[in-house]
Amino acid sequence: MEEINKIKQRLSEVSLTMSRVPPNVKREFMDLANAEFCGDYGLCFKNVWDNFKLWKMLFENMDMKLDIIIDKLNIPNEKSSDKKVIKTFTGRRIELEGGNQNGNIE
């Protein structure tokens, strides 16, 4: 009896029970596990989880990279579209608002 309790305890440490899984998702998961992992649900779950983490990291990095690219391109947003910035040869910036030719010099 003691050995059975040890086995139960070992199994409970590594087992996973999920409830409220939609039938079509359960069927797709079981089909994937049977086709790609010889019915090993644990290995299938690990693969799905690893892929999820990779996709999450990819999209987070992609957002950061897009922000950096947009900053580098200096694409004007809607707020600054009414201002025109002229950069002189010496590096000074002159901002012109709308059609007004009297600009602010930075």
C-alpha positions, -999 to 999 in steps of 0.1 A, spaced: 0 0 0 29 23 8 44 18 -26 11 26 -43 9 59 -24 45 67 -35 35 61 -71 4 82 -67 24 110 -52 50 109 -81 22 109 -107 4 138 -90 36 159 -91 39 157 -129 3 152 -140 -19 180 -154 -57 180 -155 -76 206 -175 -113 213 -174 -136 234 -195 -117 227 -228 -139 232 -258 -146 199 -276 -131 210 -309 -99 222 -293 -95 190 -273 -100 170 -305 -74 191 -324 -49 187 -295 -55 149 -294 -51 147 -332 -18 167 -330 -5 145 -302 -14 113 -320 0 124 -354 32 142 -343 40 128 -308 28 92 -309 0 100 -285 23 116 -259 2 144 -246 29 157 -223 54 161 -250 28 177 -273 18 202 -246 55 211 -240 59 217 -278 28 239 -279 40 258 -249 75 263 -262 61 276 -295 38 300 -277 67 315 -258 87 319 -290 58 336 -308 52 359 -279 89 369 -278 89 374 -315 59 397 -315 72 417 -285 105 422 -302 88 430 -335 68 458 -318 100 472 -303 118 470 -336 89 487 -354 90 515 -329 127 519 -334 123 519 -372 95 545 -370 116 567 -348 146 564 -371 125 572 -401 111 602 -382 76 597 -397 55 627 -387 24 619 -368 -9 637 -371 -1 662 -343 30 675 -360 17 674 -396 7 711 -395 44 720 -387 71 721 -412 107 716 -400 136 729 -420 171 720 -410 198 744 -421 233 736 -433 247 745 -398 223 721 -381 198 746 -368 162 736 -370 135 761 -381 99 751 -375 72 767 -397 36 763 -387 11 758 -415 15 784 -442 31 809 -419 66 818 -431 76 832 -397 91 802 -380 105 795 -346 143 789 -346 157 762 -323 
